[in-house]
């Protein structure tokens, strides 16, 4: 039957996430905190639930414990509901002793699970994109065209073509050619699909809908590692592949710079993407935390998660995460504080040294990402570096000019990180 109840969503969650390092030093990329209280994986799972897709599998492999914990604590349907969110972890089997080699290889290694789901359609999704999309509209397009494969596409500019899989779409919306991150001028000239000087190309969003039999036929007995590089180009040559045009907001936040800028964009007066939407919520782990307590502080254009306390501080254009503790005299500007997993009110060795959990007294932090459970000693100064700067030390790193303090890091009082 052509219904989303007979559709399985498979979300890619197993990559190393090297472009988001060091945020992925201790966690999988989809488990990276976002927007103060969410995880990146919450976006595609929420889109599925809101669209009416309740059979969801997340493929995991690298640093997956926190991702498993978040999913198991968050997405539980009741006993009278047929839906589920399952973890399909990479495993060694009698057929293969190797780990996932790419997106297509990961799905291939779970073909038996896909067949066991007994659904006629499979939706393949990425775990690190930010968007709200009703997959029901894409499914209706897929069924109307009687497509074997449907690829969600968005218009892109010439300058962005080398970062995307670019698709040539004819007047009937069928994809006739696929080029992965093309740079050659002759290929780019042949790939133009739109009479728009600003955005003449269609770029793949990494969202694919397959007939299950086609997906199995395409991947079984082949060595395709990646969908974008291998499987989709092969499908264009062998099957009926169509491009579904999506004109809503969509962003790949798989790099430190993109992650940083998209988080801060949430604090804008009229953000391109808002977490506030009564009709299409982003779900996450339900926590029983109090509202953030604020004492004699000045806060402008910022996003505050619950459970924290802020005393005599100045905060502007920043995202403040769960259980954040910001002490007197602190100035936070253009920064992301991911907060903490606990409060740390007990007397620890760090407390005795005057380095409590969170942001210490009289700190100045600008242009930085402070990961969870960090202890920033009093009087610490962090300033942004020129874009493109890359530097790594034992306790902090610079990625594309953004200072990143990794999870559980302790910065001694008076630390200075500046150009």
N, C-alpha and C positions, 0 to 999 in steps of 0.2 A: 504494500500500500504506500501511496505517496503521502507520507505524514512524518512530521518530525519525531513522533513517538517511535518510529522505525529508523531513526538516525542515531548513529554513534559518533560522538565527538572525541577525537584523539588529540591531546594537547602535548606539544613538544616541551619537555621540561628537563632534559638530561644533559645539555651541553655544559662545558666548563665555564662559559661566560667570561672569557679572558678580556673582552672589551670593557667589562664592568669591574675588573679587578682594581682595588682590593675588596670591594663590596662582596665579591664572590669568593673571598679567601676561605670563609668558613661556611658558606651556604650555596645552594644552587641558585642560578640566576632568577628563576621565577619566584624564589623565596625572599628576594631582596625587598625590604620595606619601602613603601611608596606612599606619598600623601599623608604622612603622619601616623596612620593606623592600619594601612592596607599592605598587602603583598602583591607583587606583579601578577602572580597566578590568579588573584581574585578577579582580574578583568576578564579573561576569556571564560572562566567558569561562570561568572555572573552573566555574561552575554548569553551563554548557553541556557542557563536557567530562565532568564527573562524571555528568551526566544521560544521556550517550550521544549528544549532538548535536555533530557534528564538521564541519559546514558552517557557518562563521561569517563574517559580514561586519561590519566596523566602518565606519560613515559618519563621515567627518572633514571639517573645514573650517577651523576657527580655531586658530591657533598649534599646528599639528599635527605639527611635525617630531619633537619628543620622544616623542609618542604613537606615531608611525610607527616610530621607532627601537626603542622598548620592545617593540612587538608583533613586529617582524621579528626581534629578538634572542631573543624568548621562545618564541613559539608556532610551532614547526616540526615538522610530522609527517613520518614517514619515507616513503620512496619506495613502500612497500608498503601505504600507508594512503590512503584516498580523501579524508580530511578536509583542511581548510585553514582558516586565519584570514586573510582578505583585507582590504585597505584599499580602501574605496570613497570616494575623495576627491571633494569638490565640483569640478565642472569645467564649463567653458563648452562647449556643443555647438551643432550646427546647429539644434537644436530650442529650446535655451534658453541665453541668455547670463547669466542671473541665478544667484546663489549660493543655497544652501538658505535658505528663508524660515521654516522650522519643521520639526517632526518628520515630519509627513505629506508636506510638500513635498519633504523630503529623500528619502523613500522613493519618491515619485512620480518624481523625477529619476533613480532607479536601477531603474525598473520593467523596463527591458530586461535588466539584469543578473539581476534576480530571475527573469524568464522563462527566461533562459539557464541558470539553475541546475537547471531541470526538476524541481522538487520540488512536491508538492501542498500543503505547509503552510509557513507562514512565522511565526516567533516574533519579535515586536518587543520589544526590551529597552532600558532606560535604562542609561547608563554611570556613574551617580553614586549608586547605591543599595547598601546593605549588607545582605546576607541570604544564607542558604543555602537553595536551593529545588531540589527534584527536578522538573524540567520534565516528566519522564515522567508524573507524576501529573496534571499539568494537561492534558497531551496525551490521556491516557486519558479524562479528563472530557470534553474537546472531542469526542473520537470517539464516546463513549457517547451524548452529546446530539445528535450529528450537527449540531454548531453551525457556523454560518458564521464567527462571531467569538466568542472567549472572552476575557474580561477577568479578570485575577486581582484579587481584592478582599480587603480586610481590614476588620474592624469598627473604627469610629472614633467618637470622642466628639463631642458637640454643639460643643464649643469648637474642635475641629479641622476641622469641616466646611468652613469658608470657605477652607481651604488645599488641599482635595482636589477631585477630580472625584467627585461623590457619585452612586451608582447605586441605583435602585429595583429590587429583585429580588423576583419573585413566589415562590409556594410550589414551583413547578417549576424554580426557580433561573434562570429566564429574566429578562434585564434588560428592563424595560418603560419605563424613563425614565433619562435622564442629565442631571445638572446640574453644570456646571463652577464650582467654588468658590462655592456658593450662600450668600447672606447674608440674603435676605428670609425672614421668619418663616413666611409662608404656604407658600413652596416647601419649606422645611425640614420643615414638618409633613407635607407630602405625600410626602417622600422617606424616611420611616422604614421600615426593612425588618426590624428585629429587635426582639423583645420584651425588650430589655435597656435599662434606664434609663441605664446608664453609657455604653454604646456602641450607640446605636440605628441607626446608619447604616453603609452599606458604602461604603468609599472605594476608588477605583481605585489600584492599585499601579504603573500605567504599564507593565504587562506584558500584551501582547496576542498571541493566537494566531489566525491567519487561515487559511482556505482560500485558496490562492494566487489562484485565479480571482476570489474575492470581493474580495481586496485590490486586485487590478488593476482590477476593475470599479468599486470604490469610489473609487479615486484618479484613474484616467485620465479625462480630459475634465471634471475638476472643479478648483476652485481652493482646496481645503482646505489650509490651512497647517499646522495642528496636529492631532494625534490627539485629545487631550483636549477641545479647544475645538470642533473641527469634525467630524473624521472619525468618531469614535465616536458622538456624538449622531446623526449622519446614518445610521450603520449600525444603530442601535437602531430607527430608523423603517423601514428597508428590509430588514433581514436578521434571521436568527435569532441573537441575541446572548445569551450566557449568562455568568453570573458564577461564577468558580471561587474558592471560599472557601479562603484560605490562613491557617493559624493559627500559623505560625512567626514568628520574629523578622524584622522588616523595618524599615529606617530610611532616610529620605531625608537624605543628608548633603551637600546642595547649598548650604548656607550656612556662613559662618565659624563661627557659634556651634554649629551641629549637628556640623560637622566636628571642632571642638575638643572638644566634650563626648563624642563617640563615640570619638575616639582615646583620651582619658583613661579612658573606661569600660573599655577593653581591659585596663587595669591593675588592675581591681577583683578582689577575692578570688573572687567568683562572678559574672563578667561575663554580661550578657544575650546577648552575642555573643562567642565566643572564636575566636581564630585557630587554636587547637589542636583538630584533629579528624582523627584518622587515617583515617576512612572518607570524608571529604569535604574534602580539602585545598584551600587557596587557592594556586594556582600563581603563580609570578612568575619574573622573570629569574634564572637560576642564576648566582651569582657565586662566584668562588673567593677568598673572603676568610677571614682568620683569625677566631677568636673574639675578642670584645672584651676587651682587657686592662684589668684593674682593679687599681689600687694604692691601698691604705690609704683606701678610700672607703666611705661609708655609703649604701646604696641601699635604698629601701623602696617597695613597690607600684609598680614601674616595669617598662617593657618595653624591652629592649635589643636592637638589631639588631647584626649582626656587623661586624667590621672596624674598630672604634673603640678608643680608649684613654682611660681616665678615671683621673686622678691626684689623690688627696687631695681629693675632692669630696663633696658631700652632694646626693643626688638623691632626690626623693620624688614619687610620683604623677605620673610623667612618661613620655613616649615618646621614646626616644633612637634616632635613625636611623643608617643606614649610615655608617661611617667618621667617626663623631663624635669630636671631640677636645675634651676638657673638662679644664681645667688646675687646678692646686692652688688651694684656697680658694674654688672656685666652689660656689654653692648654686643648684640647679635645683629648682623646685617648681611643680606644676600646669602644666607646660609641654610643648610639642612641639618637639623638635629634629629637623629632617629630615636632618641630617648633611651629607655632601658627596659630590661625584662623583669626587673625587680627594683625595690627602693633602696636597699642597702643601708637601712637605719642602724644596723648592729655595728659595734665597734670593731672595725677591721684594722689591719696593719696600715692600709692606705689612709684610713680615717685618722689614725694616730699621727701620721705624717702630714696631715692637713690637706689631703687630696681626696675629698669626698666624691661620691658618685655624681656625675653631671658636670655642670659648669661652675667653676669656682668664682670667688669674689674678684671683681675688677678685671675680668677678662675682656678682651676685645677680639671678636671673631668676625671676619668678613670673607666672603667668597670661599666657603669651606663646606665639606660634608663631614659631620661627626657621627660615626657609626654607633651602634648600641653599646651601652654599658661602659662607655669611655669615661675616664676621670681626667678632667682638664684642670690642672692646678691653678691656684689664684695668680692673677697678674699675667696670665698667658696672653700673647698677642699672635694672632693669625691673620695674615693679609693675603689677598689674591696675587697670583703671578701672571705674567703675560700669557695670552692664549698660545697654546702649543708647547708650553714648558713641561718637561717630563723629568721627574726626579724621584728617587726612592731612598729612604733611610730605614732604620730599624723600627721606628715608631710612627712615622707618617710618610705620605707619598704625595706627589703632585702629578695629576693627570690632566693634560691639556690646560694647564694653568690653574686648576682647581685643587686646593689642598684637601686631601682625604685622610682622616684619622680613623684607622681600622677599628673593628669591634674589639672591646675589652682593653683598649690601649690606655696607658697611664702617661700623661704629660706632666712633668714636674713643674712646680710653681715657678713663674717667671720665664717659661719657655717662650721663645720668639721664633716664629716662622714667617719670614718676609723676604721679598726680593732683595 
